[in-house]
Amino acid sequence: MTRGTEDNVVRIAVLGANGRMGRTLVRLIAADDTLQLMGAATEPTHESVGADAGRIAGIDPIGVLVTDDPSAAMSEADVAIDFTMPAAMPGNVAACVTNDVELVIGTTGLSANDHELLARAGRKIAVVYGRNMSVGVNLISELARFAGGALGEEYDVEISETHHRYKVDAPSGTALQLGEAVAAGRGVSLDNSARYARHGNEGVREPGTIGFASLRAGNIVGDHTVMFASDEEVIELRHRAIDRSAFARGALRAARWVVEQSPGLYAMNDVLGLPGR
């Protein structure tokens, strides 16, 4: 589908406009002549409802008021970008399907039922789902997939992630994405290979497992390391996010891409032209 392309402007609704990612998206959209903010939504009863989205984002007013109705926010949009919470996701997806609006979603902590909901929505609209929208993270995921296939089980794999004190889910969606990439490279299931916590006397490390460690401190945006360690060498892949704009710019890149697509459920690899999914 090709929406909003006659004047080369992509019209966007931001869901979760009061959050860190939402505010960053509003600022970047306002600064880009090829993008236009058509609506901004947040949860009901939030103090930002009725306020100008620009003011909420820390910039000059832009004439778009924050609403608690996602359907109203996207009524004139080509694509909605959703960085909210899992509880809000079903309503946001339903609003996109009802309004025939494409969707870019970066909400983490989704359940199996949530993923099935996205798959069903993909039969009617184009959906890009990514637990991390950063171009760099998706590139390092492919490197992790390649390394997982190239290095045998004699290499232990440990994935560590550090985020700000307010992040509620652990491991992070990005850490899980990296673990899934390693597991896919090895031809195994992450569900059967992952070890998410260690405490006390657990005995020696089981060969072939993929370990995870999560830290929460300060205002750290995001720091992820995949370590492959054998008896002779250690190989590390690391991504450090310095500013949330990296995630927002990736989401906007996905928004520009998805308005040109047929209905389906896509990944950031599709957006970036990378081989794996």
N, C-alpha and C positions, 0 to 999 in steps of 0.2 A: 504494500500500500504506500502511496506517495502523498503524504499530508504536508501542508504548510510549505510546499516547495515552490509555488508559483512566484513568490517574492523572496525566495531563499531564506525565509525565516521559519524556524521551528518553534511552535507554540507549546509551552511547558506548564504543567501544574506540579507544584512541589507539595508532597504529602509528608507531614512531619516538619513543617516550616519553622517551628520554634526550636527544634533540636540543633545540635552542633552541625550536623551535615546539612540540614535544611537551611540554616542561616548562610552557610558557605555557598550552597547552590544559588540562593537568591542573589548574593553579591556577584557571583560569577555571571549569572544570566543577565543581571542589570548592566554589566560592563561589556556585553557582547552584542553587537548590532545584528548578528545572525540568529539570536535567540530572543524570545519574548515570554515573560512570565504572565500567564493568563489567570492563574489561581494559586492559592496557598491554603493549606488545611492543617489543622492540628486537632488534638483530642477535645471532646466536649468539656466545657467548664474551665478550660485553660485560660489564664489571664490574658493571653495574647489574642483571643478571639475578638474580632472587630478592630484590631490595630492594623496599621499599615505594615505590610511585609517588609518593606525597605527599612523602616524604623526598627523592627524586630531584629533585622540582620545587621544593624549598625550603620546603615547608609541613609541617604536622603529618601524621603517618601517617593514611592513609585506608583501610587494609585491603585494598588492591589491590596484589599483587606483580607486578613486571615479569617477563615471560616472553620466551623466544626463539621461541615458537610462536604465530604470528599467529592460527591457527585456534582455539587455546585461549583467546586473549585476547578473541576476538569471539564465543565460543560462546553468551553470554547477551545480546549487544548487539543493538540495532536498526540501528546504523550504525557504520561504522568511518571514522576520519579518518586519512589517510595522508600524512605529511610525512617521507618517507624518502629513499632514493636510487633511481635508475632500476634498479639491479641487484636491488633488493628488490621492485620493483613487480609482476612477474609472479606471484610467490608470494603476495603480499598480495591481489592481485585474485582469484586462484584460490581462496584461503581464503574471501573474501567470497561468491563464487558458490557454493561448496560449502555454506556455512552460511546461504545466503539472507539475507545482511546487505547493506544498502545501503552505498554508498561515497562519501566525499568525498575527493578526492585533489588535493593541491597540490604534488606532486613535480615538479620542473623538470628540464630536460635529457632529456626523453623522445625516443625515436627514432620513426620512422614505424611500425615494427613494434609499439612500445609503444602508440601511438595506435590501431592496429588492434585490439590486445588489449582496450583499453578499449571500443571500439565493439562488439566481440563480447560482452563482459561486459554491456553495456547491453541486450542482448537478453534477459537473464535477471534482472538487478537494476537498480535505479536508481543511476546514477553521476553525480556532479557533478565535473567536472574544471575546474580553474582554475589557471593559472600564478601568479596573484596573487589571493588571496581578499579583499583589502581592498575595502570598498565604494567608497572614494574612487578607487582605481586603476581599478576597472571603470567608474566614472562618467567619469573623464578619458579612458578608452579610447573611450567613445562620443563625447566631445567631439573627440577626434583623428579619429575616423571622419568626423564632420560637417565638420570643418575640411579634411580631405583631399578631400572632395567639393566643398566650396565654393571652395577655393583651387586655382588651376590650376598647371600645371607651372612657371610663372614664379616660384613660391615653392619655394625649396630646402627640403628637410626633413632635419633632423639630430636624432637621438635620442641623448641621453647618459644614462648610468646610472653610479652610484657605489654600491659595497657594501663590506662588511667584508672584511678580508684573507683570510678563510677560505672565501669563496665560490669554488667551483671552475668553474662554467660561465659563459661569456661569449659574446655578450651575455646579460643576464639574461632569464629567461622573461617578465618584465614588459615589458622593452624590446622583445622580439619581439612580444608582444601588442599593444603600441602601434604598432609598425611594420605589423603585419597590419591594424590598424584604419585607419591612414592609407591603406595600399594598397587596402583594400576600398572606402574612400570614393572613391578615384580610379578604381576599376574595373580595377586591375592586380594582378599577382601579386607578392608580396613577394620570392619566390625570384628573380624576374627584375629586381627594382628595388633590392634591398639591396646596400649596399657596407659591408663589415664592418671593413675595415682600410685604412689609407693609410700608405705609407712611400716615401720617396724622391720622385723626379720623376715623378708620375703624370699630369701634364698637367691641363687645366682640368676642372672638375666637369661630369660628364655630366648634362644636363637630365633631370628626372624620377626621378633616383635618390633613395634614402632611406638616409642615412648613419647609422652607429652608432659610438659611442665608449664604451668601458668603462674604469672606474677601480676599483681595489681598494686600500683603505686603512683602517687603524684598525678601529673597531668600528661603522662606519656601517651602520644598519639597511637603508636603501634610499632613493635619491634619483634621480628620473627627470624628465627634461625633454624635451619635444617642441618643437622650434623650427621655425617656418615663416618663411623670410626671402626677401623680394623686394628689388629695388633701392630701394624707398621705405619699407619698414616691416618690423618683426620682430614676430611673434606667438609667445608662449611659453605652453605648458601644462606645469605642474609639479606633481609630487606628492612630498612628503617624508614618509617614515615616521619617526615619532619613537619608537615603541614597537612591538614585535612583536605586542602585543595587538590591534592593528588587523587583522592578518591572521588571528589566531586567532578573533577575534569574527566575522569574515566566514565563516570555516569553520564555526563553530558555528551561524551563521544558515543556512548551506547544509545542515547536518545536520538542523536542525529542519524544513527545507523538504523535503528529499529523502525523508524517511520517509513523506511523504504522496503520493509520486509512483508512477506505474506504471513498469515497466522502461524504460530509455532512457538515452542519453548526453546529459547536460545541461551547460550552462555557467553561470557566475555571472550572466550576463545573464538567464537564465531565473529564477534565484533572486530577482533584484532587480527583475524586470519591465521590464528595459531592452530596447529594440527590436532591437539588433544581436546577432550571434553571431560 
